[in-house]
Structure formats: C-alpha cells, structure tokens
Amino acid sequence: MGVLQRVEDLADRPEGARPAGAAGCRNLLPLDEVVAEVAGVGPTSRTVRRTVDAMVELLGPELPILERLPLDAIDEAGFPEVAEAIGMVRRGQVVRTPGYDGEYGSVRPGLRGPVRP
C-alpha cells in the first residue's frame, strides 16, 4: 500500500471542498521577490533593497502594499512595473516551478520576462 493510495482511502470529500468554519488563506510573494523579478536581479541586490525601502517610505508597510493598496497608487508613486507584477500576483497569474530532489520550487509573477525599471 502506497502513500497516495492511503490518502485517497482517507479522502471523504470531493476535491476542493472546504469544511465549515475553515480559515481562509491568501497567496502572497514577498515584496523583495516581486521587485527582484521586475528588475531582473536577485532579491538581495542593492537595487531591490533601495526600491523596497523607497516603496515602504512612500506607500507604507509591505503587507498592505501587497494585499490592498490600489495599483494606481503604486503606479503613481513611480513604480508602474511593480504595480503590474503585484496585480498579477493578486490575480493568481504566477509561474510555479516545482522543486525536485532536495531543491525548493519557486513562485514568481507571470511576467513575460524581466522588465527593467
């Protein structure tokens, strides 16, 4: 008996069903990873750090920027490419690359390629 068979034996609900009272969830990417994808550099680069710091200074904390700040406000603050990428993440338009053999997978905005700021 394999693990998948055991999981299927224990599954008593149709796929996608949520139990009553189950907490909701949100899918987010860290702001530095979104900015890094837009800039085409690594998330620990100086460019990313400066951009994230400027965004937080102008727009407020990271979580509201990622979740609910109007995309127009991000665009008008001078970060149009980041606004586009955050919009994609909010809509679930992301690229998921699975991991394998001890390597982590990745999730990134579904941009067509790096957009240079």
C-alpha distance (Angstrom), angle and dihedral (degrees) to the residues before:
residue distance angle dihedral
M1 . . .
G2 3.79 . .
V3 3.78 130.6 .
L4 3.80 94.2 -108.7
Q5 3.79 91.3 52.1
R6 3.81 90.4 50.9
V7 3.81 91.6 49.1
E8 3.81 90.6 50.8
D9 3.83 90.9 47.9
L10 3.80 89.8 54.2
A11 3.80 95.5 44.1
D12 3.79 106.1 105.0
R13 3.80 99.8 166.2
P14 3.78 132.4 66.3
E15 3.79 115.5 -99.3
G16 3.80 112.6 -80.5
A17 3.81 94.9 19.2
R18 3.81 115.7 139.9
P19 3.78 123.1 -152.3
A20 3.81 116.1 -118.8
G21 3.80 110.7 -89.6
A22 3.81 94.1 18.1
A23 3.79 113.4 152.7
G24 3.77 117.8 -111.6
C25 3.77 123.8 -119.6
R26 3.78 137.7 -147.9
N27 3.75 129.0 -152.7
L28 3.80 112.5 -138.5
L29 3.77 136.9 167.4
P30 3.80 120.4 -150.1
L31 3.80 112.9 -99.5
D32 3.80 91.9 -122.0
E33 3.82 90.5 57.3
V34 3.80 92.0 49.3
V35 3.81 91.5 49.3
A36 3.82 90.8 45.8
E37 3.81 90.8 53.6
V38 3.80 91.1 50.2
A39 3.80 93.4 46.7
G40 3.80 94.2 43.2
V41 3.81 92.7 -126.9
G42 3.80 136.7 105.4
P43 3.82 120.3 -75.9
T44 3.81 92.1 -115.7
S45 3.82 95.5 53.1
R46 3.78 123.6 121.8
T47 3.81 90.2 -117.9
V48 3.79 91.6 57.7
R49 3.80 93.6 45.3
R50 3.81 92.0 51.1
T51 3.80 92.9 47.0
V52 3.81 94.3 47.4
D53 3.81 91.1 46.6
A54 3.82 90.6 50.5
M55 3.80 91.8 47.9
V56 3.79 93.1 49.8
E57 3.80 91.3 47.0
L58 3.83 92.6 50.4
L59 3.81 101.8 33.4
G60 3.79 107.1 25.5
P61 3.81 133.4 -119.5
E62 3.80 122.4 3.8
L63 3.81 98.2 -117.9
P64 3.83 96.1 58.2
I65 3.82 89.2 44.9
L66 3.79 90.2 55.0
E67 3.80 97.7 40.5
R68 3.77 114.5 30.7
L69 3.79 116.9 -4.7
P70 3.82 106.9 118.5
L71 3.79 111.3 -101.4
D72 3.80 88.7 -131.7
A73 3.82 89.3 62.0
I74 3.81 91.0 53.3
D75 3.80 90.5 47.0
E76 3.82 93.3 47.7
A77 3.82 90.4 49.6
G78 3.81 87.7 63.5
F79 3.80 102.8 -94.2
P80 3.84 105.2 103.5
E81 3.81 96.3 149.8
V82 3.80 91.2 49.6
A83 3.82 89.7 48.5
E84 3.81 89.3 54.2
A85 3.81 91.9 49.2
I86 3.82 92.9 47.4
G87 3.80 88.9 50.1
M88 3.79 89.5 53.7
V89 3.80 91.8 50.8
R90 3.82 90.6 48.7
R91 3.81 90.1 52.2
G92 3.80 92.2 47.4
Q93 3.80 92.8 -112.7
V94 3.77 95.4 144.3
V95 3.77 135.8 134.9
R96 3.79 113.0 -122.8
T97 3.79 116.3 -161.1
P98 3.80 111.7 -170.0
G99 3.77 121.6 -132.7
Y100 3.79 125.1 -126.5
D101 3.82 140.2 -168.9
G102 3.79 97.4 0.5
E103 3.81 94.7 -35.3
Y104 3.79 117.7 120.2
G105 3.77 118.9 -124.9
S106 3.78 121.7 -128.7
V107 3.78 140.2 -135.8
R108 3.79 121.8 -157.7
P109 3.80 138.0 161.9
G110 3.80 112.2 -78.9
L111 3.78 95.0 -113.1
R112 3.78 118.3 156.5
G113 3.78 89.0 -122.2
P114 3.77 137.0 -45.3
V115 3.77 113.0 -36.5
R116 3.78 110.8 -151.8
P117 3.81 114.0 -135.3
